[in-house]
Amino acid sequence: MENIIVRGGKTLQGEVKVDGAKNAVLPILAATLLASEGKNLINNVPLLSDVYIMKEVLAYLDAEVHFDEAKQQIEVVSEGQLRTETPFELVSKMRASVVVMGPLLARFGHVKVAMPGGCAIGSRPIDLHIKGFEALGAEVTMTNGYVEARADQLVGTDIYLDFPSVGATENIMMAAVLAEGVTTIENVAKEPEIVDLANYLNRMGAQVQGAGTDTIKITGVDAMHGTDHCVIPDRIEAGTFILATAVAGGEVLVKDALVEHNLPLISKLREMGVEIVEEMDAVLVKSDGHLKATNVKTLPYPGFPTDLQAPFTIAQIRAEGSSVMEETVFENRFMHLEELRRMDAQFKIHGDTVSFEGPSQLQAASVQATDLRAAAALIIAGLVAEGTTVVSQLQYLDRGYHHLEDKLQALGADIKRIDADELQSRPASDFFD
């Protein structure tokens, strides 16, 4: 086991490059299963634990998979007959692997997948996925921890999602591309990752229109083929570096940060007094670390992203005055705040709302990540805490960030990844002497 140690007090300076989007690459890798001929070459693939799990899933299904880590490129060939069942051992590691259901059902008429796992940030049922498959004509059963769907031929139809779920939108899109006739999906998710998936599907021969709007129209095709694709930059990683600079202070150019993907965050930080300059495929962040209070409410895209809620609360903790964070997407996403109490953060939780009266001067402590974005939040807190903070449970961090500590260190932060056994023999502060 490893821990990250952070000594607070350093401002950030320099440039940092954002990797490919985790939430785009995973459904795109699942979509490679739709190609009955040809080779898929996916570029700008982030080196994340979730990507390695998805690679294992594809290999288990008998797709040919090669990951060139140096080039950040994955090649997938899915010609011929594939397995249509995925085991609990793999799927339980990562919730996003449930998106193989749509492609396998569309192409082979059968899929059996273990109920998904992932971060403990609340209930995230797949009922909307199932509703979509059934509307397309599949028979779906759930037994012994598995979901199984069968259909001789999926048939296009009109589908309305009760909530604009990203995963359901992706899964139903991929099921519908090989369905007979036209499928219209309303109240869909509009995230950039949905648009990226639609662009990839169209390059494979699909006919998908309307991605990025409330309604997606899909005209089914007979077969799909392999193609090349470059994954969009990760807007959440970009937002994490923007927030880290805003909180710690300094001047950082975040390269491959697309302004249009981060408008809600940029708008709120400008309210807090942070200077943000929009450049071509980059964002320049300037901050003296003194922040004004602001209120935030998480919403589906294009609203404020729930994935930046935890890191943003560090800015609110450090802001002068009264701030409020309201979480409307997941019901259990304030778990990181209980760890921040150990760092002397001052706040009050009222159901799905937390209020702050700042600024709080954070004190270093040993804290545990409870999910992916909580891990990033605790590290940002460590950047401004007095003393040396120790963050454990890094398996969550590695699901969404590749060597976050190295990138922050290159910007001037006092941060290191240390084997947990080493911390048993000497204080964390000694590693910076």
N, C-alpha and C positions, 0 to 999 in steps of 0.2 A: 504493500500500500504506500501511496505517496501523498504528501501534503504540499500545499502552496503556502509560502510565508511571504508576508508583505509588510514592509516597514513604511509607515506613513510619513508624509511631509514633503515629498518630491513633486514638483510640477512636471508636466509632460511636454516634450518638444520633439518635432521631427515629422516623419512621414510613416504611414502604415498602409499596407495594401489589404483589401478585403478579399476573402476567398469566395468560391462559388456557394450558392445558396443551398443549405441543408434541406430546407423545405421544398425546394424545387427539384433537386437531384434525386431524391428518394422516389417520388411518383414517376419521374422520367425513367429511372432504372426499371421500375415495375412495367412501364409501358413498352420496354424493349421486348417483352414477352408476346406482344401483338404481331411482331414481324415474322411471317412464315417463310420469308426468304431474305437473303442479304445480311449485311453486317451493320451493327449499330456502333458508332464511335461517339462517346459522350466526353466532352472536354470541359475544363475548369471544374473538375470534381474535387470537392474538399476532402482532406484526409481525416475523416471523422469516424468514430467507432460505429455510428449508425450506418455509415456507408459500407463499412466492412461487414456488418450484419446483413445488410441487403445483398451484398455480393454473395454471402453464404447462402441466403435464401434462393437466389437465382441459380447458383451452382447445384443446390439440392434438387431444384426442379429440372435439372439436366440441361440447362442452358450452358453454353461455353462462355466463360467469363475470364477476362484478363485485365488486371489492374496495373497500369504503368504509373507508379506513384511519382516518379521523377517528372513525368509529363502531366500529372494529374488528369489522367485519361483512362476511361474504362471502355473496353471493347466487349460487346455481347453478341453472340450468335444464338438465335433461338429457333432455328429451323428444325423440322421434324416433330415427332411426338414428345411432349414434355410431361412430367408428373403434374398432377393437379391437386396434390395434397401437401400441405406444409405442417411440420411438426410443432408441438408446443415448445420444444427446446429452443427453437429459433424465433418463432413469432412472439413468444412471451417476453423476449428481450427488448422488443421495440414495437411500439404501437403502429408506426407508419407502415410496417410490413403488411398490414391488412389490405393495402392498395393493390396487392397482386390479385385480389379477388376479381376485380373488374376485367382485367386483361385475360385471365385464365378462363373465366366464364364465357367471355365473348368468343374466344378462339376455339375452345374445346368443349363447351357446353357443360362443363362440370368444374367445381372447385370446392375444396374442403380445407378450411383454415382454422387454426387455433385462435381462440379469442385473444385480442391483442393486449400487450403490456405497455410499458413506457413509464414516463414520469408520474409521480404521485401528486398530481395537481387537481384532483377531483374526478368525478365521474365523466367519462367521455364515451357514451354508448354509441354503437354502430347501427342504431335503429334506422337512421336516415339512409344509410347504405343499403340496408335490407329492403326498405320501402322502394328504393329506386330499382333494385334488381327485380323485385316482384312486379313492379309496374311494367318492366320490360318483358315480363312473361316467365321469369324464373320461379321455380319452386324452392323455397328456402326453409331449412330446418336447423334447429339449434339443439344439440345433444352432447352431453359429456364434455363441455368446454370447447366444442367445435361448432363452426358455422358451415353448413354445406348448401350449395346452390346448384340446381340443374336446370337445363333448358335445351330442347332440341334446336331451337332457333329463337334468339331474342328478336323482339319486334318493337320498332320505334313507337313512342307514345308521348303524351304530355305529362311532365312530372313537376310538382311544386314542392320545394323543400321548406319544411316548417321553420328551419333556421339555416342561414347561409354557411353551412359546414364546409370547411376546406376539404377534409378527407372524403366526405360524401360526394361533393362536387367532382372531385378527381376520379373516384371509383366509378361513378355513374357515367361520366364522360367516356372513360376507357371501355366500359361495357357497351356503350351505345355506338361506338365507331364502327363495329361490325354487325350491328343490328339491322334488320330489314326495315327500310323506310326511314322516316324522319322522327327524331326525338327532340323535344323542346323541354329544357330544364329551366324553371323559373325560380327566382329568389336564390340564385347561386352565390357562392363566394366569389369575390372580385379581386383577390390578392394577386400581386405580380406573379406569384408562383403558378397560379392557375393559367395565366396568359402564357407563361413559358411552356407549360405542359401542352397547351393547345397548339402553340407554334410547332413544338416537336411532333405532335400527332399529325399535323398537317404536312409536315415534311416527310412523314412516313406514308402519306397517301390518304389520310383521313380528310373529312370535310367538316370542320368545326368552325362555327361563326359565333361571334358575340362574346368571346372570353374577355373579361374585364368589365362587363356590363351585368345588369340584373338577369339577363336571359341568354342562355347558350342554345344554339340550334345545331344539331348534328345530323347530317345525312349519311346513312350507313353505306359502307363500301364492302366489296367482296373479300378483299385481302389487303394486307399492309406489308411494307418492306422496310428493311433497315436503312438508316441514314446517319448523317453526322449532325451533331448539335453541340452548342456551347452554352453551358448553364449560366444564368444571370447571377450577378453578385448578391451576396447575402445581406439583405437590408437590416437584419437583426444584429449581425456582427458589426456592420457599419454603425448602427445606432449605439452599440455597446462602447465603441471607441469614441464616438461623439460625446456620449454621457460621461465616460471616464475623464475626458479632457475638461468638460464643463465643471465637473465636481472637483477634480484635483487642481485645475488651473493649468495654464500654459497655452501653447499654440501648436496644433497638429493638423496636418493635411491628411485626410482620410481618403485614400485613392480607391477608385471603383465604388464609391458611394454614390448611388443615383439619387439625386435630389427629389425627383418625383415619387420615389419609393419611401422617402423619409419625411415627407412634409408635416405630418402631425407632430413628430418629435421636434423638428426644426422650429416650428411655430411656437411650441411651448417653451423651448429653451430660449428663444428670443424674448419671450415674455419675462423670463427669469434674468435677463440681462446678459446673456451669452451672445457674442458676436459670431455669426456664421456667414461665411462668404461662399456663394455657390460658384463652383468652377466646372469646367467640362469634365464629366465623369469623376468628380471629386468634390469634397466639402472641406473647407478650411475653418477650423474651430479655434476661437480665441476666447479665453476666459481668465479672470483673475481669481476665480474660486468663490467670489461673493455672489450669492444667488438670491433672487427675489422669490417670494412664495407664489405658487400657482396651483390651480385645481385641475385634475385630470380624470377623465372617465374612459375606460377602455371600451372599444367597440370593434365589431368586424371591420375589415378594410373597406373604405379608406379612413376609418377612424383610428384612434390611438391604439397601437398594437398591444395586445395582452402580453406578448413575449418581451416587451420592454417595460412592463409594469414594475417588476422587481428592481431592475437597475435604476429606473426613474425615481423610485421611492428614496434612494440614497440622496439624490439631488434635493428632494423635498425635505428630507431630514436635515440637510445642511443649509436650507434656505431660511432667510430672515422673514419671520411672520407665520401666518396660519395657512397651511396647505391641506388639500383633501385629495385622496385617491379613491376612486370608485371602480371596482372590478365587476364587470357585467358578463364576462365570457366564461370564466371558470370559477367554481364556487370555493376552491380550496387553495387559492394562490397567494395567501399572505403568510405561508409557513416560514419564509425567510425572515419575517419580522420578529418572530419569536427568538431566532438566533441573534438578531440585532439588539435585542434587549441585553444580551450579554456584553454588547459593546456600548451600552449606556444610551442607546437611541430612545428618544422620547416620542411616544405616539399613543393613540387610543383606537382600538378596533371596534367598530359597530357593524356587525354582520358583514356585508360586502363593501364596507367603506372604512377607510382608516384616515384619521386626522393627525396632523403634525403641528407642533408649535415650536418653531426653530429660531436659530439654528442649534442643533445638538452637537456638542463636541464629542465625537466618538472616541472610545478607548479600546485599545487592542485587546483581543481575547481569542480563545480557541473556539471556532465555530464549525458547524457541519452544513454542507450543502444538502438541500432536501429535493432539489430538482435542478434541471439545466440552467434556467435563468436565475434561480436563487444563487447558484454558484458564482455567476458573473457579478451579481449584486454584492455579495460578500467580499469579493476581491476589490471591487470599486470602493466599498466602505473601508477596506484596509488601506487604500491609497491615501486616505485623509485621517485615519485614526492615529492617536498618540500611542507610539510603541509598535510592536511587531505582532501582527495578526496571523493566526494559523488557520487555514481553511482545509478541511478534510472532505472525504467522499467525492473525490475528483472524477469518479466514473460518470457522474452527471455532466460535469463540465466538458469532458472529452466527447460527449455526444454532439455538441454543437460548436465547439471552438477547437481549432488546431493550434496548439502551442501558444495559447493566449498569453501565458507568462513571458514567453520569449519576445512577443511583439510589444508588450508593455515595457519590458526591460530595455528594448531598443529605443523606446521613447523616453527613457530616463528614470523609470520607476525602480524602486528597490524591491524586487520580487524574484523569488526562486522556487523551483519545484524540488523538494527534498524527500528522500525516503523517510518514512515514518520512524523507522528504527533509529535513524540518526538523531531525531529529535528527542529520543529517550535519554541520550547521553549528554546533551548540551542545550542550553536555552536557544530559542529561535533567534533572538537578537544577535547571538554570536556569529551567525552565518553571514552577517553584513559587516563584520569587523575586518 
